């Protein structure tokens, strides 16, 4: 009896020790792989630039230390020297990540994307000056598709393995024994698999024209990845848009997006955009997204930073009121509404990519969640937008097929048929970005209007003005 009791006490003690060990291992794994730490910035602008919208949990998430060393291991998959900068990121001095990327701890520091990735511009007065950075502006210089494809190419390369990646990390960071084990056996294989899965889900991109710098296909990813719409042959390539000064758009009930596919609450724009960035509906950070939404309501329109001929601009205001205000000024009869495609005459591909099936799928998508989509619609035309900050929104038209405002006032036959997008030196004379010449070709991306989705046709308004009126109008547009 005493002997059996002694054995029983040993088994109890051993069981307790095993339970403690299991608990300790479980806690270490939870704390090093799953424990989520809040990411909050006091300033709303910083929250927009670096805050999380939830992408660190899925899709393109990459552990920070892996993300850091990929350009060193795989420089051949980038468009040029300079690491990630070669893709056109806007990078503030003193920050370890560029604007538009977040670093949030979910067990380990994870890198995700946010709204600022496609909505932050860089501008230089000339090629010798450092860029000025404009958050909430269209990221005309950034190659979103190029960033995706860089990550896909890295993950597809057999050198994406624990030995190479840990060897590249070691000179920068001593992560300790436990983390090295986690990286070797869990995080590196898991990251590779996640990127390859995402690559497969985005493989439809390879069957249609490239987006190019400053452009994305904003809704085909949503259609094919989570709305369950069968992959079609549509081309949705469109210019990144400005997201500043949303209040007048909201208060006047204007349509959103290039084809006006939403005219309801701004929340639907913000939530659907986060989903399009690969956030899952179960992990949408509603409070963080509401803060971004509130910030965008009154985000300031950047003033034109160079000299304006005020006398000429005053003459141009008269031309604007007579020829443009009806569609592009607050209070205009058609501002914020959809202009029929038969009238506007611009490239129809972006409009055609959004289908009735997409509308039905989106409007029923969130039925089981506390938020909902109810205002998606299908239109046969393009939205007449406000021209606030139009100086910084080039290239122009919904597909960015016209480089400058001066070119916009020319008939399509006289607009450039080939130019280079993404070079951030400003063209003060024609009002847009420098799009021709050796440097534009070296740093930009070639847009050819003969490629499907790139037509520069349509929007003939103002093309019949006199040369003097056109010059005055362009000068006035600088002031908006």
N, C-alpha and C positions, 0 to 999 in steps of 0.2 A: 504493500500500500504506500509506504513512504517512498519506495523507489519510483512507483508510478507517479506519485505526486511531484517528485523532483523532475521527472521527464516532462510532465505537464507544464510545470513552471518554465522549463527551458524552451518548450515550444511556444509558450505565450511570449516569452522575452524575445525569441527569434522572430516571431510574427510581428511584434512591435517594431523591431529593428528593420525588418523588411518593409513594413508599411512606411516607416520614416524615410527609408531610402527611396522607395517609390514616390513618396510625396515630395522629397527633395528633388529628385530627377524631374518629376512633373512640374514643380515650381520653376526649376531652371529652364526647362524647355518653354514653359509659358512665358516667363519673363524675357527670354532671349529670342523668342519667335513670334509671340502673339500679343504681348502686353502693349496696349496702345496708349501713347502719351498725347495729351491735347497739344495742338499747335495754334497759338493765338498771337496776333500782332495788335498792339494798341492802336496804331494808325490804320485807318481803313484803306489807305493807299497801299501800305505794306501788306495788308491782308490780301488785297487784289493781286499784288505782284508775286507774293511768296506763300500765301496761305493755301490750305488744303481744300480741295473740292471732293476728296475721297478716292482719287485714282491710285493712291498708294496701296490699295488692297487688291487690285485686280489689273488685268490688261497689261499695260506698259510699265508696271511698277518694276523697279530695279533697285536692289540694295545699293546704298550710296557708294560703298567702297568698290563695288564692281563697276558701277557707272563711271566712277572717277578714272579707272585705268583702261577702259575700253579703247579710247583713242590712242593710247600708247601701244596697245597690243595689235590693234587693227586700223592703223592710219590709212591704209589703202582703200577703205570703204567710206572715207570722207571726201568731200569735193575738193579739198585743198589743205594746205598747212594751217596750223593754228588750232587743231583739235575741234571742239564743239563750236568755236567761234566761226569756223568756216561755213557752218550751216545758217548763219545769220542771227544767232541768238543776240538779244539785247542784254548786255552784262554790265552791271554797275560795279565800279571799283570797290573793293573791300568785301564783296559778297562771294561766298564759295560756290553758289549756284547762279545761273543766269535767271533773269526774270522769266516767269512762266513755268519754272520748275520748283517743286516743293520738296522739302526734306522733313519727313515726319517719322517718328519712331513708332514702329509696330514690331516690337521685339528688337529689331535692328533699324538703324536709319534707312528709310526707304525713299526713293526719288519717284515722284509722280509729276503729272502735268496739271496745269490749271488754265483758267480763262485767259490770263495775260500772255500765254504762249502765242496765240494768234492775234492778240490785241495790244501789242506794244511795238512802236516803231523807233528806228534810229534814223537820225538826220544829220548830215554834215554840210557845212557851208562850202567846203572844198575838200580835196582829198588829203590835205595836210592836217586837218583839224580832227579832234576827237569827236565822236558822235554825241549829239544831244538825244536824250531818251524821252519818249512820249508814251506813257502808259495810257491805255484805252484807245489808242490809235490803231489803224490796221497795220499788222506786222508785214509790211510790203517786202521786207528783206529776208524774212525767215522761210526756210524750206521745211515745212511740216512733214511732208511725205519723205523728204530726204532723211529726216531724223528717224522716222519709223524704219525706213529701209536700212539705215545704218545699224540699228539695233537688231533687225532681222538678219542682216548679213553676218554680224558678229556671232549671233546664236547659231547660225548655220555652219560656221567654221569649226572644224574639229579642234582647233586651238582654244576654243571656249571650253576649257576644262579646269579642274581644281588646281593642278600644278601650275599652269601658266598664270591664272588669275591670282592665286595666293602669292605667287612669286612676284607679281607686279605690285600687289598691295603692300607687301612686307616693307619696302623702303619708306613708305608713307605712314604706316600705322601698325603698331604691334597689338593685334587684337586679342591676344591671349589664347591659351590652349583650348578652352571650351568653345570659344567663337570660331577658332580655326576648324575644329571638328564640325561645327554646325555649318560653316561655309562649305567645307569639303563635301559633306555627305547629304546636306539638305538644301542650303540656299543656292549654291551654284547650279546643281542639277535642276532645282525647282525653277530658278530664273530662266535657264535655258529652255526648259519645257514650256514655260509661260510665254516666252517670246516666240517660240516656234508655233505654238497654238494660235497666238495672235496673228502671226504671219499667214497662217493657213486661212484664218477668218478674213483677212484683208487681201487674199490672193486675187480677188476680182479686179484690184487696181491695175494689175499687170496687163489686162486685156483692153485698156483704154488709154487715152493720152495722159501724160503726166500732169500733175497739178502745177508744179513749178513754184518758184519763190513767191510768197505773198498770197497764195491761193490754196484752197482746200476744196474737197468735195464734202459739203457739210451734212448731207442727209443720206446718201447711199450707204455709208457705214451703219447708220441707225437702221435703215431699211433691211439690210442683209444680216446684220449681226444679232439684233434682238427683237425686231418687229416680225421676223419670220417671213418677210417678202422674198420670193424666189429671186435669185440673181438675174438681172436683166442686162441689157446692153446700153443703158442710159449713161450719159456723161453729165455729172453735176458740178464740174469745176467752176469755182466762183471766187471772186476777190474776198479777202478778209474785210470785215466791216469795222467801222468805228463804233464804240459802245459808250461814248460819253453823252452827257446831256440828255438822258432818257426822259426826263420829266415832261417836256412838251410833247413828246411822242405818246407817252402814257395818257396825259391829261386830254389830248385831242383825239384819242382813239385811233392813232395811226396804225397801219400794218407794219409788221416786222419781217425781216429777212428780205432777200432780193426779190422774191416773187410774192411777197405779202402773204405767206402761208399761215401767219398767225395775226390776229388782231385783238387778242384778249389780254389777260393779265400778264405783266412782265414776268411773273413767277413761272409761267409756262415756258417762256423763252429760256430762263436761267436753268430750270430743272432739265428741260430737254437737251440743252447744250451740255450739261454735266453728263447726262446719259450718253450723249454722242462722244464724249471724251473717255468712255469706257467705265464710268461709275455704274455699279449695279443698283437697281432700285431699292434693294434692301439696305444699302449702305450709304444712301444719299445723306450728306451732312446738312440737314435742312437749315439749322441755325447759321452755319457758316455761309451757305448759299444766300440766305436772306440778308446777311450783312453785305455781301457783294452786290446784291440787288439794290439795296438802299444806297450804297456808295455810287452805283452807276446813275442813279436818278439825277444827281447834281454834280457828277464828275465834270470838271471844267473843260470847255473847248479851248485847245491851245491857240493862242494868237499867232498870227503870221510873224516870224521873227526877223524879217528883213525889211528893207525900206519900201514904203508904199507911197505912191504919188497921190496925195489926197485929192487934189483937184481932178485928176483923171478918174479916180475912184468915184467921186461924186457924179461925174458924167456917166460912169458905168452903172451907178445905182438906178438912174433913169432907164437905161437899157434893160437892166434886170427886171425892174417892175413891169415893164411893157412886154417882156418876152419870156421871163422865167418864173416870176413869182407865183403864177397860178398853180404850178406844180411843185415848187421848191421853197416856198416861204411859209412861215406860220400864218394861218388864216387863208392860204391859197385854196381855191375851190377843189383842187385835185391833189393837194399835198397829202402824203400818207395813204393814198389810194392806189389801186392797181390800174395801170394804163394797159389797155388791150394790146396783145402782141401784134395784131394787124396794124396798129397805129405806131407803136414804138419801134418795131422792126428790128430789134436786136436779136442776137443769137438765141435760139429757142431751147438749146440743150439743157441749161440749168432748170428752166421752167418744166420741161418734159420729164426730168428725172424725178419730180415729185408727183406722185400718182394718187388717184382716188383710193386705191388699196392702202397706200401709206397713210392717208387721212383716217380711214376707218380703223386701221391698226393702232395708230397713235392715240386717237380719241377714246379707245377702249383699253389702252395699255395699262393704265394705272387704276383700274376700277377697284382693286383690292387694297389700295394704299390710301393713307389719309390725305394725300394730294391727288390731283386729277388733271387730265388734259381734256379740254372741251372745245377749244377754239381753232384747232387745226383745220385747214380748208385747202381746196385745190383751186388755183386761179390760172387763167390763160393770159398772162402778161407779167409785167414787172412793176415793182413798187416805186412810186415817185417820192424820193426821200428828201428830207431837209438837207441843205448844203452847208450846214455848220461845220467849220473846220475843213472845208473842201480842199484847201491848199495842201493838206496832209493826207488826202485820201486817194492819191494816185497810185498806180494807173487807174484809168476810169472805165466806165460801164461795169455791169455786174460781173463780167469775166475778166476785167482788167486788161482789155485789149487795145486801149488807147492811152499812150504814155503821159500826155500833158493836157491841161485845160485848153491851151492854144490849139492842139490837135483836135480836141473835141469839137471845136467850132468850125472845123473843116468838113467838107463832104467825105464820106467813107473812102472814096477813090483817092483822096489826097492825104489820108491818114497813113502813118507808117505801116507797112505790111509785115515788117520784121523789126523787132527791137529787143533790148535786154532788160528784164525786170530784176529788181532786188538790189541794185547798186544804190547806196544811200546818200550820194552827193546830190544836193538839191539844184534844180534848174530854175533859177530865179526869173529868167527871161520868159520861158514858156510855161512856167508854173507846173511843176511835177518833179520827177527825178530824172537825172541824166540817164539816158537810155541808149545812147550810141557812143561809139569810140572804143579805144583799146581797153580802158579800165572798166567800162560797163560790160564789155564782153568777157573780161577776165573774171569779174566778181558776180556778174548777173546770170540770169537764165534766159535763154532765147525763146521769145514768143513769136510764133509764126501764125498769121491769121488764117492760113490755108488749112491748119489742123482742125479737125472737128472740135467744136466747143470754143474756138478762139476767134470767131468772126468779129470784126469791128464795125459791122453794118448797123444801120439804124440810128435813132436819136438825131434826127435831122434838124431839130430845133436850134435856131441861131446860126445855122450854117450859111444862111443867105444874108446875114448882116453885112454892113460895110466893114472894111478893114479897120476904120477908126472906131466904130462901135464895138467890134470884137476886142480891140486892144483895151478900150475903156471897161468893158464887161469883165475881162480877165483881171484887171486891176481891182475892180470892186469885189470880185470873188475872193480876193486875198483877205478882205476885211471880215468875212463871215465866220 
